[in-house]
Amino acid sequence: MSARAHREIELIERELSLDDGKNLSIAERFHLLQQNVLRRQMMAFGFDDAGDDDFFSRQQAFRSHLIDDLSSRYEVEASESIERTVERLRRAIADLRANRGSDPQLAPDLAKAEEAARLGGFEREVYDTPMLSQEQIFESLKRIRAALMRRGAANTLHNYLPAPYGPRIAHVRVPEPIAIDADRACADVAEGSAYVAWLIEETRARMQRELDRINREIAADVVALSHANPFAERSADHRREVVSSASSP
């Protein structure tokens, strides 16, 4: 599968005019690709990169810049979720563009909202892991293609009918069913609401237990197709430098 991943990365490098990383391992080439894509997008949107060594810190600074810029000119309902805020901004701009398509500012602003949404698909919580799995690499490559490679019939077909990079096996488990207590469900508002909240949390917990069990069962197969994660290594180096700087007299 590494050979196919190399071919896909090469296609993206060529299409986006990025540096060729063909002599690197798949994990290092993927790391270089993400760095180059981020740098390319920062330049395209006029963001001055502060040069932080940590990829995810640089990405977050860029994303915050895009969101702050759009929020200063488009009023949307506040949300604690950044993803929801970005989507509301995107919808608001798209609606304005549909009604006032002649406004030259709307197209670049919509591109900013779409870029902020794209950046949210490669987050530290998911990709700053000790090992980088084959699935993590492939799903990210698909996102890059879908967001940044839209010209031409081949890209249009690929984005409209995405195909997996290899065979897929569905691992299905059925969580233990929950017996509904009709008396508690029909109780007064306070007790009924508390019971509903418990049901939701219990459902989530039982589903998570089954998912964890599947992950334990397939762990050996996942590890066999995983690589030491350059993002995690760079993040650890960055954290050590920050701690060292903070503790220096």
C-alpha positions as CSV (number, residue, x, y, z in Angstrom):
1,M,0.0,0.0,0.0
2,S,3.0,2.3,0.5
3,A,3.6,2.3,-3.3
4,R,0.1,3.5,-3.9
5,A,0.4,6.1,-1.2
6,H,3.6,7.4,-2.9
7,R,1.8,7.6,-6.2
8,E,-1.1,9.6,-4.7
9,I,1.3,12.0,-2.9
10,E,3.2,12.4,-6.2
11,L,0.0,13.3,-8.0
12,I,-0.8,15.9,-5.4
13,E,2.7,17.3,-5.4
14,R,2.6,17.7,-9.2
15,E,-0.9,19.1,-9.4
16,L,-0.2,21.7,-6.7
17,S,3.4,22.5,-7.8
18,L,5.0,21.3,-4.5
19,D,8.5,20.0,-3.8
20,D,9.0,16.4,-4.7
21,G,9.6,14.1,-1.7
22,K,10.1,10.8,-3.6
23,N,13.3,9.9,-1.8
24,L,11.6,10.0,1.6
25,S,9.8,7.3,3.5
26,I,6.0,7.4,3.2
27,A,5.6,9.0,6.7
28,E,8.2,11.7,6.1
29,R,6.9,12.4,2.6
30,F,3.4,12.7,4.0
31,H,4.8,15.1,6.7
32,L,6.6,17.2,4.0
33,L,3.4,17.3,1.9
34,Q,1.3,18.6,4.8
35,Q,4.0,21.3,5.5
36,N,4.1,22.3,1.9
37,V,0.3,22.4,1.5
38,L,0.0,24.6,4.6
39,R,2.7,26.9,3.4
40,R,1.1,27.2,0.0
41,Q,-2.3,28.0,1.4
42,M,-0.9,30.6,3.8
43,M,0.7,32.3,0.9
44,A,-2.4,32.1,-1.2
45,F,-4.4,33.8,1.6
46,G,-1.8,36.4,2.5
47,F,-1.0,35.1,5.9
48,D,2.4,35.9,7.4
49,D,3.7,32.6,8.9
50,A,5.2,33.2,12.3
51,G,7.6,30.3,11.7
52,D,6.6,28.2,14.7
53,D,8.3,24.8,14.5
54,D,5.1,23.0,15.6
55,F,2.9,22.2,12.6
56,F,-0.3,22.2,14.5
57,S,0.4,25.5,16.2
58,R,1.1,27.2,12.8
59,Q,-2.0,25.6,11.3
60,Q,-4.2,26.8,14.2
61,A,-2.8,30.4,14.0
62,F,-3.7,30.4,10.3
63,R,-7.1,29.0,10.8
64,S,-7.8,31.5,13.6
65,H,-6.7,34.3,11.3
66,L,-9.2,33.3,8.6
67,I,-12.1,32.9,11.1
68,D,-11.4,36.2,12.9
69,D,-11.2,38.0,9.5
70,L,-14.5,36.6,8.4
71,S,-16.2,37.1,11.7
72,S,-15.3,40.8,11.7
73,R,-17.4,41.2,8.5
74,Y,-20.1,38.6,8.7
75,E,-22.4,38.3,11.7
76,V,-23.4,34.7,12.5
77,E,-24.9,33.1,15.6
78,A,-22.3,32.4,18.2
79,S,-21.3,28.8,18.9
80,E,-18.9,27.0,21.2
81,S,-18.0,24.7,18.3
82,I,-15.4,26.2,15.9
83,E,-16.6,23.8,13.2
84,R,-20.2,25.0,13.6
85,T,-19.0,28.7,13.5
86,V,-17.0,28.0,10.3
87,E,-20.0,26.3,8.7
88,R,-22.3,29.2,9.6
89,L,-19.9,31.6,8.1
90,R,-19.6,29.5,4.9
91,R,-23.4,29.3,4.6
92,A,-23.9,33.0,5.2
93,I,-21.4,34.0,2.6
94,A,-22.7,31.4,0.1
95,D,-26.3,32.7,0.6
96,L,-25.1,36.3,0.0
97,R,-23.2,35.2,-3.1
98,A,-26.3,33.6,-4.4
99,N,-28.3,36.8,-4.0
100,R,-25.5,39.3,-4.7
101,G,-23.2,37.4,-7.0
102,S,-21.7,40.6,-8.4
103,D,-20.0,41.5,-5.1
104,P,-16.3,40.8,-5.8
105,Q,-15.5,40.2,-2.1
106,L,-17.8,37.2,-1.7
107,A,-15.9,34.7,-3.8
108,P,-12.5,35.2,-1.9
109,D,-14.4,35.2,1.4
110,L,-16.1,31.9,0.5
111,A,-12.7,30.5,-0.3
112,K,-11.5,31.6,3.1
113,A,-14.4,29.9,4.8
114,E,-13.8,26.7,2.8
115,E,-10.1,26.8,3.7
116,A,-10.9,27.2,7.4
117,A,-13.2,24.1,7.1
118,R,-10.4,22.1,5.4
119,L,-7.9,22.9,8.1
120,G,-10.3,21.5,10.7
121,G,-9.9,18.1,9.1
122,F,-6.3,17.7,10.1
123,E,-6.3,18.3,13.9
124,R,-3.8,17.6,16.6
125,E,-6.2,15.5,18.5
126,V,-6.4,13.0,15.6
127,Y,-3.0,13.2,13.9
128,D,-0.6,14.0,16.7
129,T,-0.4,10.3,17.7
130,P,2.7,8.2,18.4
131,M,2.0,6.1,15.3
132,L,0.6,7.3,12.0
133,S,-1.7,4.6,10.5
134,Q,-2.3,3.9,6.8
135,E,-5.9,4.9,7.2
136,Q,-4.9,8.3,8.7
137,I,-2.6,9.0,5.7
138,F,-5.1,7.9,3.1
139,E,-8.1,9.8,4.5
140,S,-6.0,13.0,4.7
141,L,-4.9,12.6,1.1
142,K,-8.5,12.2,0.0
143,R,-9.4,15.5,1.8
144,I,-6.6,17.4,0.1
145,R,-7.7,16.1,-3.3
146,A,-11.3,17.0,-2.6
147,A,-10.6,20.5,-1.4
148,L,-7.7,21.6,-3.6
149,M,-7.8,19.5,-6.7
150,R,-11.1,20.2,-8.5
151,R,-10.1,21.0,-12.0
152,G,-10.3,18.4,-14.8
153,A,-12.5,15.5,-15.4
154,A,-10.3,13.0,-13.5
155,N,-10.4,15.1,-10.3
156,T,-14.2,15.7,-10.7
157,L,-14.8,12.0,-11.0
158,H,-12.5,11.2,-8.1
159,N,-14.2,13.6,-5.8
160,Y,-17.7,12.7,-6.9
161,L,-17.1,8.9,-6.7
162,P,-14.3,8.5,-4.2
163,A,-12.9,5.0,-4.0
164,P,-11.0,3.3,-1.1
165,Y,-7.3,2.8,-1.5
166,G,-7.6,-0.9,-0.7
167,P,-9.9,-3.6,0.4
168,R,-12.1,-2.8,3.4
169,I,-13.4,-5.1,6.1
170,A,-16.4,-4.1,8.1
171,H,-16.1,-5.0,11.8
172,V,-19.6,-4.9,13.3
173,R,-20.6,-5.3,16.9
174,V,-24.0,-4.9,18.6
175,P,-23.9,-3.2,22.0
176,E,-25.9,-4.7,24.8
177,P,-29.5,-3.4,24.6
178,I,-30.9,-1.1,27.2
179,A,-34.2,-2.0,28.9
180,I,-36.3,1.2,29.0
181,D,-37.9,2.0,32.3
182,A,-41.4,3.2,31.3
183,D,-42.1,4.7,34.7
184,R,-38.9,6.8,34.7
185,A,-39.5,7.9,31.1
186,C,-43.0,9.1,31.9
187,A,-42.1,10.7,35.2
188,D,-42.2,14.5,35.8
189,V,-40.1,16.8,33.7
190,A,-37.0,16.9,35.9
191,E,-36.8,13.2,36.4
192,G,-37.7,12.4,32.8
193,S,-35.0,14.8,31.5
194,A,-32.4,13.2,33.8
195,Y,-33.4,9.8,32.6
196,V,-33.1,10.8,28.9
197,A,-29.7,12.2,29.6
198,W,-28.7,9.0,31.3
199,L,-30.0,6.9,28.4
200,I,-28.0,9.0,25.9
201,E,-24.8,8.7,27.9
202,E,-25.3,5.0,28.5
203,T,-25.9,4.4,24.8
204,R,-22.7,6.3,24.0
205,A,-20.7,4.3,26.6
206,R,-21.9,1.0,25.4
207,M,-21.1,1.8,21.8
208,Q,-17.7,3.1,22.8
209,R,-17.0,-0.2,24.7
210,E,-17.7,-2.2,21.6
211,L,-15.6,0.1,19.4
212,D,-12.7,-0.2,21.9
213,R,-13.1,-4.0,21.7
214,I,-12.9,-3.9,17.9
215,N,-9.8,-1.7,18.1
216,R,-8.1,-4.1,20.5
217,E,-8.9,-7.0,18.2
218,I,-7.4,-5.4,15.1
219,A,-4.6,-3.6,16.9
220,A,-1.9,-5.9,15.5
221,D,-3.1,-5.4,11.9
222,V,-3.2,-1.6,12.3
223,V,0.3,-1.5,13.9
224,A,1.7,-3.6,11.0
225,L,0.6,-0.9,8.6
226,S,1.6,2.1,10.7
227,H,4.7,4.3,10.9
228,A,6.4,6.4,13.5
229,N,4.6,9.7,13.3
230,P,6.8,12.7,12.3
231,F,4.1,15.1,13.5
232,A,4.2,13.7,17.0
233,E,8.0,13.7,17.1
234,R,8.2,17.4,16.0
235,S,5.5,18.3,18.5
236,A,7.4,16.6,21.3
237,D,10.6,18.5,20.3
238,H,8.6,21.7,20.2
239,R,7.1,21.2,23.7
240,R,10.6,20.4,25.1
241,E,11.9,23.7,23.6
242,V,9.0,25.7,25.1
243,V,9.5,24.2,28.5
244,S,13.3,24.8,28.3
245,S,12.8,28.4,27.3
246,A,10.2,29.0,30.0
247,S,12.6,27.6,32.7
248,S,15.7,29.5,31.6
249,P,16.7,32.4,33.7
